């Protein structure tokens, strides 16, 4: 059962968020279909990882909403390239707002899927928005903890001082400072002496593969580091996370920390209705697009979301 793609937009305050609706072929405006919102990885736009998962999940009967975060891609917002966890989380809640008023969608059957950093943001959105009835994650990353792990304390202090200085300069009229998320090319990575397989996988996917997209600029507003270093996706999970949870982790460990963050999410979640699955042999970025691994993840997600939102056994179609 293939899916249809429709352009869509929804508001986040005064901003217009550019999004896509992936609709099942059998979608009926008069029906009450279950729906999913996908929370994308940092730096990614809706045409990339979100689309890979959305197309497959829509073919299983879900209405799937994907979008570019505020200040990124085709969505509105300044400063451009800002990665603000608070805005990312509010984007997700605004996506739920949009789905609740969309003809053909059952507002009582909305699920949330977060991938990589989007997994951490999805957790935070689910904590305080019970409209999300079920939560799934794929290689969930606590992006704040990831940045803190990468930097020893003295480097964190230095970076925060540089962010403060940049904010002061911009307040006085200086230009915005943009930095790359990852090297722009594999050649650049090699010239810089980068040999980390995860970094190279990220560069290969985002900058060299068929999934490269012009709206994914690989540029981050420098002041984002101040917001990211202070963010923690998991701190209050034991107190507030009530939804059924499926955690899908990469089976091959690496430098992103997704394995540990996924396990920590699972361990801290208080619900008895939770499950963790490790995809054997898969690296972090291979879970984005390699069919054998994505298909395993989608099979698990389909079973989970159909059980939680459709109350019927999963029947995968080709």
C-alpha positions in Angstrom: 0.0 0.0 0.0 2.1 3.0 -1.2 1.7 6.5 0.3 0.8 9.9 -1.1 2.8 13.1 -0.3 1.2 16.4 0.3 2.8 19.7 1.2 1.5 21.2 4.4 2.2 24.0 6.8 1.3 24.7 10.4 2.0 27.6 12.8 4.4 27.8 15.7 3.4 31.2 17.1 4.0 33.7 14.4 6.3 31.3 12.4 5.1 29.1 9.6 6.5 25.5 9.8 7.1 23.8 6.4 5.9 20.2 6.5 4.8 17.2 4.5 1.9 14.9 5.1 2.6 11.3 4.1 -0.8 9.8 3.6 -1.8 6.1 3.1 -3.2 5.4 -0.3 -6.5 4.5 1.3 -6.7 7.8 3.3 -10.2 9.1 3.7 -11.0 12.6 5.0 -14.1 11.2 6.5 -12.3 8.4 8.4 -10.5 8.6 11.7 -7.0 7.5 11.0 -4.1 7.2 13.5 -1.3 9.6 13.0 2.4 10.0 13.7 4.7 13.0 14.1 8.4 12.4 13.3 11.0 14.4 15.2 14.1 14.6 12.9 17.8 14.4 13.8 19.7 17.6 14.4 20.7 19.4 11.1 18.2 17.2 9.1 15.3 18.4 7.0 12.0 16.6 6.2 13.2 15.2 2.9 15.9 13.1 4.5 15.6 10.6 7.4 12.1 11.6 8.3 11.0 10.9 4.7 12.6 7.5 4.7 10.7 6.4 7.8 7.5 8.3 7.0 7.0 6.7 3.6 7.3 3.2 5.1 5.0 4.0 8.0 2.4 5.7 5.9 2.3 2.5 3.7 1.2 0.7 6.9 -1.9 2.9 7.4 -0.6 5.9 9.4 -0.9 9.6 8.5 2.7 10.8 9.1 3.6 14.4 9.6 7.3 15.5 8.9 8.6 19.0 9.1 11.6 21.3 9.1 12.4 22.7 12.6 11.9 26.4 13.3 14.8 28.4 11.9 15.9 25.6 9.6 15.2 24.2 6.2 12.1 25.8 4.5 10.6 26.8 7.9 10.5 30.4 9.1 12.5 31.7 12.0 15.6 33.6 12.8 18.5 33.3 13.5 18.9 30.9 10.7 20.5 27.6 11.7 19.5 27.9 15.3 19.3 24.6 17.2 17.2 25.4 20.2 15.8 22.4 22.2 12.9 24.5 23.5 11.8 25.5 20.0 12.3 22.0 18.7 10.0 20.6 21.5 7.4 23.3 20.8 7.5 22.5 17.1 6.4 19.0 18.0 3.5 20.2 20.2 2.4 22.5 17.4 2.5 19.6 15.0 0.1 17.8 17.3 -2.1 20.9 17.3 -2.2 20.8 13.6 -3.1 17.1 13.5 -5.9 17.4 16.0 -7.8 19.7 13.5 -6.9 17.8 10.3 -9.9 16.1 8.7 -9.5 12.3 8.6 -7.2 12.2 11.7 -8.3 10.8 15.0 -7.0 13.3 17.5 -7.1 10.6 20.2 -4.6 8.4 18.3 -1.5 10.4 17.7 2.0 8.8 18.2 5.4 10.3 18.2 8.6 9.0 16.7 12.0 10.6 17.4 15.3 9.8 15.6 18.8 10.7 16.9 18.6 14.1 18.6 15.0 14.2 17.6 14.6 11.2 19.9 15.6 13.3 22.9 13.3 16.2 21.8 10.4 13.7 21.3 10.9 12.4 24.9 10.7 15.9 26.2 7.5 16.7 24.2 5.9 13.5 25.3 6.6 14.2 29.0 4.2 17.1 29.1 1.9 16.5 26.2 -0.4 13.5 26.8 -1.9 13.9 23.3 1.0 11.8 22.2 -0.4 8.3 23.1 2.8 6.3 22.3 6.5 7.1 22.0 9.0 5.4 19.7 12.7 6.3 19.3 15.4 5.2 16.9 19.0 5.7 17.9 17.8 8.3 20.5 20.5 10.8 21.5 20.5 13.1 24.4 22.1 15.9 22.5 23.0 18.0 25.5 24.7 15.0 27.2 26.4 14.2 23.9 28.0 17.6 23.6 29.0 17.5 27.3 30.6 14.1 26.7 32.7 15.4 23.8 34.1 18.3 25.8 36.1 18.2 29.0 35.0 20.7 31.7 37.6 23.3 30.8 36.6 23.2 27.1 32.9 23.5 28.0 33.7 26.6 30.1 35.7 28.1 27.2 33.0 27.4 24.7 30.3 29.0 26.9 32.6 32.1 27.3 32.9 32.3 23.5 29.1 32.0 23.1 28.6 34.8 25.6 31.1 37.0 23.8 29.4 36.3 20.5 26.0 37.2 21.9 27.5 40.4 23.2 29.0 41.2 19.8 25.8 40.5 18.0 23.9 42.7 20.4 26.2 45.5 19.3 25.5 44.8 15.7 28.0 42.1 14.7 27.1 39.4 12.1 25.8 36.0 13.1 28.4 33.4 13.4 27.8 30.1 11.7 29.8 26.9 12.1 29.5 23.4 10.3 27.8 20.5 12.1 30.2 18.1 10.4 32.9 18.4 7.7 31.4 19.4 4.4 33.1 16.6 2.5 34.9 13.4 3.1 38.0 15.0 1.6 37.8 17.8 4.2 37.4 15.2 6.9 40.4 13.3 5.7 42.5 16.5 5.5 41.5 17.3 9.1 42.7 13.8 10.2 39.2 12.7 11.2 39.0 8.9 11.3 35.9 8.4 13.5 33.6 5.9 11.6 30.5 7.6 12.9 31.6 11.1 11.7 32.6 9.7 8.3 29.3 7.9 8.1 27.5 11.2 8.8 29.5 13.0 6.2 28.9 10.3 3.6 25.1 10.4 4.3 24.5 14.1 4.6 27.0 15.4 2.1 27.6 12.7 -0.5 24.6 10.4 -0.7 21.4 10.6 -2.8 19.8 12.0 0.4 21.8 15.2 0.4 19.4 18.1 0.2 19.9 21.8 -0.5 17.9 22.8 2.5 20.2 20.9 4.8 22.9 23.5 4.9 25.2 21.8 7.5 25.4 25.2 9.2 24.7 25.8 12.9 24.2 29.1 14.6 27.2 29.3 17.0 25.1 30.5 19.9 23.2 27.2 19.8 26.0 25.7 21.8 24.9 27.6 24.8 21.4 26.1 24.6 22.6 22.6 23.8 25.1 22.3 26.6 22.5 23.1 29.1 19.9 20.7 27.8 19.1 17.3 29.2 16.4 15.1 27.5 16.2 12.4 30.2 16.4 14.1 33.6 12.7 14.0 34.5 11.7 10.9 32.6 11.2 8.9 35.8 8.7 11.5 37.0 6.7 12.4 34.0 7.0 9.8 31.1 3.7 7.8 31.1 3.3 6.7 27.5 4.1 3.2 26.2 7.6 3.3 24.9 9.6 1.5 22.2 13.3 2.2 22.1 15.3 1.0 19.0 19.1 1.1 19.4 21.9 0.6 17.0 23.6 -2.8 17.6 27.1 -1.6 16.8 28.3 0.9 19.3 30.1 4.1 18.3 31.0 7.6 19.3 27.5 9.2 19.1 26.5 7.7 22.5 23.1 6.6 21.1 23.4 3.1 22.5 24.0 4.4 26.1 21.3 7.1 25.7 18.8 4.6 24.4 19.5 2.3 27.3 19.3 5.1 29.8 15.9 6.2 28.4 14.6 2.6 28.7 16.0 2.2 32.2 14.5 5.5 33.5 11.1 5.1 31.9 8.7 4.1 34.7 6.1 2.4 32.5 5.9 -1.3 32.5 4.7 -1.0 28.9 8.2 -0.5 27.4 10.5 -2.4 25.2 14.1 -2.0 23.9 15.3 -3.5 20.6 18.9 -3.6 19.4 19.3 -3.9 15.6 22.3 -6.3 15.3 25.2 -5.0 13.2 23.8 -1.5 12.6 25.8 1.6 13.1 24.1 4.8 14.2 23.9 6.4 10.7 23.2 3.1 9.0 19.9 3.2 10.9 19.0 6.3 8.9 18.9 4.8 5.4 20.3 1.2 5.0 17.3 -0.8 3.9 18.0 -4.0 5.9 18.3 -2.0 9.1 15.5 0.5 8.4 13.2 -2.3 7.5 13.8 -4.0 10.9 13.2 -0.7 12.7 10.0 0.0 10.7 8.7 -3.6 11.4 9.1 -3.0 15.1 7.6 0.5 15.0 4.6 -0.8 12.9 3.9 -3.5 15.4 4.2 -1.1 18.3 2.1 1.8 16.9 -0.5 -0.5 15.5 -0.9 -2.1 18.9 -1.0 1.2 20.7 -3.0 3.3 18.2 -5.0 0.8 16.2 -5.5 -2.0 18.7 -4.9 -4.7 16.2 -2.0 -7.0 15.2 0.5 -5.6 12.7 0.2 -6.8 9.1 3.2 -5.6 7.1 2.7 -5.1 3.4 5.4 -5.1 0.7 
